[in-house]
């Protein structure tokens, strides 16, 4: 289960941001990374598009609802169900980071290689170098952003949906 939370953490890290009207998708992605580097994973939750915060909650709520009665965490589903979607997203980011046993996530570099528009959504192609504790990673990824009010917010990556579906296939979460 700890491995799945680490996958979730990485997926969330590479997912989402909030901004001013003058901000570009590129500046939002950089602001998101700066917020995580300065204040930890929980700070990144405020960059998610509100629709994506709700979608995250809808995807992960069954994980907590499926906790067996003999598990000390049983009942957490009821607590989380009562939370607003933005609060839930912050909680999930905090819990994901806690799974790293004190290792800090630091994005060492974000290189935006280009962008592609798809209707109102903008997809940034980026190479991200990050460190978790003493381990460094590099990932080529697509960061998707959607307009929101006078700025941009990032969308969840497909990795999160895949993780939840994998948990469903393993019988860890009801379908």
Secondary structure, DSSP 8 states (H G I E B T S, - for coil): -HHHHHHHHHHHHTT-----TT--HHHHHHHHHHHHHHH-HHHHGGGB-HHHHHHHHHHHHHHHHT--TTSTTTTHHHHHHTS-HHHHHHHHHHHHHHTTTT--EEEEEEEEEEEEEETTEEEEEEEEEEEETTEEEEEEEEEEEEEETTEEEE---HHHHHHHHHHHHTTSS--
